[in-house]
C-alpha cells in the first residue's frame, strides 16, 4: 500500500478510505486477471514438481530425499507458499506498482467477455492435471499450427518477454532458497552461496532465455487451443498495447518479489530442519 503522509488530524479518515479503496481495486484486478487463482496454484505446482523430480530420480536408480526429508520439504512448501500469504503479498505489490490509469485500461479488457474467457483458459491451464496433460498434448498442437497462428504466438511471447521473464523468475527463486538455507546453517556464508548460484545461473541465462522463449510457443498452443485466430489476434493486440505492457511488467515484478520472499522463507525452513536433524544425530 502506498504510504501517505498525514498532514493533519482531519486527513486521517481520507487516508484510510483511499488506502482501502486502492487495496479493494487491486484485489479486484487480482481476481479479474486470474492472479488470485494462480497464486493459490503455486504451492500445488511446487509440490507436484518435487514429487515428479523424486519419482524420476527413483526410476533412474538414484536417491533424491529420504522419506523424512521429502515430508519436511512438502510441509515447508505448505507453510511458506500458503495461498493466503501469496495473495496478500501480491495484492500489496500490485497496488504499489500498477497506476490507476493502467488498471482502468486493463480492467476494460479483463471485464469483457473475451478477456474473461482468456483468463479462464489461463487459470485452468495452471492446474496440476492440465500441466500434465500439456506435456503430451502441447508438442503435437505446436507442430500442427498454421504459420499465421504460430506468428501470433511468437508476437505474444515477445510482448510478454516470456523467455527472459521465466529465466529471471527461475534464477531469483533458486537464489532465494539457497540464501535462506545459508542463513540458518552454521559456518555458512549465505551471501557467498547465493552469489555463487546466481553467477552460475546467470552464465546460463542466454540458453535459458532461448529455451523458455521456444517453450512458451508450446505452452500457448495448449492453453489457447480453443481460441479462434480472430480471438487470438485481439488478445495479442491487447498484450502489445502500452498499458498492458506496463501492467505485465508490474505483474511480473509482483510475482518475482512474492515468490522470492516465500522461497527465502522456505530456505530458512529447510535449513532449520537440517540443523535440527544434525543436532539429534
N, C-alpha and C positions, 0 to 999 in steps of 0.2 A: 504494500500500500504506500502511495506517495506520502512523504512527510510534509505536513503543512505547519507553518509557524503560527501559533495562536497569538495574535496581537492584542487581544482584549477579551475579557470575560464574555462579552456579547457575541463573539465569533465562535465560541466553543460548540454550540449546538449546530451551527452551519458546517463546521469542520467534520463533526461526526456524521451528519447527514450526507455530506458529499462523499466521505470515505465509504459509507455503507452503500451508497448508490454505485460508486465505482466498483466495489467488490461484487455487488449484485450483477452489474453489467458484465464483468469479467467472468463470473461463473456462468452466465447465460451464454457467453461466447464459447467457453469451455464445453458446455453441453451441446450447443449447436454444431460446433466443429468436430465433435467426436473425441476431443482430447480427454473429456471427462471419463468416457468408457475406456479409452486407450490407456489412461493412467492406471486403471484397475487391471488391465491386461498385462502390464509389465511384470508383475510378480509371478503370474502363471507362466508367462513366456520364459522367464529366467529359470524357474523351477523345471519346466519341461526341457529346456536346453541342457541343464545339468544332468537330468535323468537320461537324455539321449546320448550325451557325451560319455556318460558312465557305461551305458549299455554297449556302445560301440567299442569302448576300450575293453570291456569284458569279452566281447565277441572276437576281438583281436588277441585275446590271451594276455591282456595287460590288466593291472590293478589300478583302479582310479578311485580313491577314497574307501576307507573301511565303512562298515555299516554305521558305526558311531559317527564318523566324520561326515558321512553323507547326511545323516539325520540332523546333525548340527548345522550343516550348510543350508539345508532346506528350511530349518526353523529360523535361521538367521535371515534368510530371504523373506520369510513371512513377517518378521518383525520390522525390518528396515525398508521393505518395499510395500508396506501396507497401503492399500488403496486410499484410505482417508488422509494419510500423510502426504502421499504423492499429489493428490488432488488439491489439498490446501496449499502446498508449496507452489505448485504450478500455477494455480489461480493468482496467487500473490505476484508471481513474476510476470504473468500476462498483464495484470493490472498496471504494473510498473512500465512494461515495455511497449504495449500497444496503445497508440494515441486514440482518443475518442473518434477522430475523423476516420482513421483507418478501420476502426472497429465498426463504425456505422456502414462503411462501404463493404466490408467483408460480410457483415450480417445480412446485407441485401441478397448476396449470393446464397449464403447458408440457409436463409429463410425461404428461398424459392423451392418449388417442387423438385427441380433438377438438382439443385445444390444439396437438398436433403437426401435425395436418392444416392448421390455420390458419397455422402458422409456415411450412410448406412452400409454401403458396399465396403467402405474402408474399415468400419468398426467390425463387421462380420469377418473380414479377412484377417483381423488381428487375433481371432480366437485360435487356440492351440490346434483344434481339429482342422480348421481351414488352412493353417500354416502347413500342416502335414499333408493335406490334400494337394496344396500348391506345389509341393516338392516334386510330385509326379506329373501333375497336370500342366503346370506353367511352362515347362520346356516345350511341350507339344503345341500349346497355344501360341507361343512365341514363334515357333517355326512356321506356323500356318498363317501368320499375319500378312496382310496386304502391304505393299510398300507405303501406301498412304497412312495406314494405321500405325505402322512402325515409326514413321516420321512424327506422328502426333506424340507417341510415347517418348521419342527422342527429345522433342521440344519440352515435354513435361519434365523429363529428367534434368534438362538444362535449367528450366525455370526454378526447379526445386533444389538445384545444385546437389543432386542426390548422391553422387559418388563422394564428394568432399564432405558432405554433411554426415553421412553414415561413418566414414572413416574417422572424422573428428569425434563423434559420439563414442565410437569403439575405443579410441585411444584414451579419451578422458575417463571413460568408465573403468578401464583396466588400470589406469594410473591411480585413480582414487582408491580402488580396492587395495592395491599394493601399498599405497601410502597409509591407509587405515590399519593394515596388518602391521606395518612397521612401527606405527605409533605405540602399540601395546606390546610389542615383542622386546625382550631385554637385549641390550647390546646391539641394537639395530639402528642404522642411520635411515630413518624413514624418508627424509628428503632425498638422500642419495639413491635409495631404492626406487623411489618414484621417478627421479630424474633419469635413472638408468633405463627403466622400462619405457619411459616416454621417448627417450632418444632412439632406442632400438625400433620402436614402432614408427616414429617419425621418419626413420630411414627407409621404412617400407611404405610410406604414405602414397607415393606415386602409384605403386602397384595396387594398393588398397583402393584408391580412388577409381582407377580403371576398372577393377573387379566389381566394385559396388555400383558404378555407373552402368555397366553392362547388365549386372544382376537386376537393376531397377526396371529395365525393359521387360524382363521376365516376370517380375512381380506385378507390374501394371497389366501385363497380358492376362493374368489370372484375376486380379482384383476388379478390373473394369471390363471383363469379358462379355458382360450383358449390355454394355453401353453401345449405342449406335455410333457411327462415325460423326454424325452431326452433333450428338450429345457430347462426345469426346472433344470435339472442336470447341464447343462452348466452355468446357471445363479448362482446356489448355489455355484459351484466351483469358479466362479469369485468372489462372495461375500466372500468366505473363504480365498482368496489369500491375502498375506501380504499388497500389495499396496491398494487393495480395502478396507481392514480393516482400514488402516491409513486414506484413503480418507473418509470413513464413519465417523470415529471419528472426523475428521476435519469438515465435513459437519454438524454433529450434534452440534458441538461447535459453528459453524457459525450461525445455526438456533437458537440455545439457546440464544446467545448474541443478535441476531437481534430481536427476539420476546420479550426478556426481556426489551430491550430498548423501543420498541413500547408499551409494557404493562405498563412500568413506565410512559411513556407519556400519555397513556390512563388513568391511575390512577390519574395523575395530572389534566387532563382534566375533569374527573368526579368530583374530589374534588373541583375544581374551580366552576363547575356548581352547586354543592350542596351548596357551600358557598354563591354563588350569590342568590340562592333561599332563603336562610336564611336571607340575608340582605334585601330582598324585603318584607319578611313577618313581 
